[in-house]
Amino acid sequence: MHIRRDDTVEVITGDDKGVRGRVLRVDPKKGRAIVEGINRVFRHLRASRKNPQGGRLEIEAPMQISNLLPVCPKCNRGRRVTFRKDPDGKKHRHCRACDADLGEMY
């Protein structure tokens, strides 16, 4: 998995192409991520005691991880990543273009 929670990502396809956002949650089994402010959908709510007015609630829907690229802080662009192990055995992500370290994976 090349994306984790709290990463800044860029959308590479779809209606929100080119938009950046912060990853709120990742579901590796389904291969989906929820990104702040991206892929917004309306949830229609019936009137209830909790919500007496009812109406529409706008929420972020999960989107495919394959449509997201992590943003490299050095390049300031969405880039593909490669994985390397440091001498301690920890797995790190590196930018394919400029070789900047994007942080520890697990």
N, C-alpha and C positions, 0 to 999 in steps of 0.2 A: 504494500500500500504506500503510495508516494505522497499522500496527503494525511494530515492529522489535525486534531482540534486546535483552534486558535491560529492556524496558518492563514496568511493572506493569499488568496487565489484569484486567478483571472479566468473568466469564462471564454472558451474558444469556439463555441458553436451555440446556435439557438437564438432566441429572442433577445437575450441579455449578453450577446457577444461583445467582448471587450470590456465588460464591467468587472470591477474588483470588489471583493468582499471578504469577510472573516468567516472561517468555518466554525459553525456552532456545534455540530455533531456529525459523526461519521458512523456509518453502518457497514462494516467490511463484508458481512455475509451477503448483503443485498447489493453491495457495490455502489452505495449512494451516500451523499453528503448533503447536509442542510447548511446553506450559506446565507449570511445576514444580508437582507435586502435584495436577494436574487431569487427568481422563479416564484414570484408572489402570486398566490391564488386566493380566491374568495371562499370563505366557509360561511354558508348561509345558516343562521341560527334561528330557531323557533323561539317565540317568547316564552319565558319561564320565570320562576321566582328569582333565580340568580340573574337573569338577563330579561327584565320585564319588557324592554323595548323590542328585543329581537333584532334582526337586521343582518348585515354582512360584516364578517371579520376577515381582515386581510392577513394571511400567514405565509411563511416561507415553506414551500414544498421541497421534498428531497429531489436531488438531481444526480444524474450519473457522474461518477468520479472521472470517467474517461473524458468528460467535457470540461474538466478543470485542470489548470496548470498552476503549480505553486509559483509565487512571484519571488524572483531573486532580488535580495536587497541591494546587491552591487550593480546588476544590470538594470534593475527597475522594470523588468518585463517578466511575463509568464514564461517559464522555461521548463524543459524536461530535466529530470534529475537522474543521477546515477548513485549507486550505493557503494560505500566503502567501509571497511572496518578499521578502527584506529588500533594502536598497540594494546589498549586495554580490552579489546574485543567488542567494543560498542559499535553499533551500526550507525553511520552518519549519511545524510543526503548531501550531494554536491551538485551544483549547477553544471550542466553539460557545456555551456558556452564559456563561462569565465572561471569555472572550478571553485566558486565560492562555497563555503560550508553553510548549509541551510539548517543545520541542527541535528541533534540526536534523534533517531527514529523511535526507539522504544525505551 
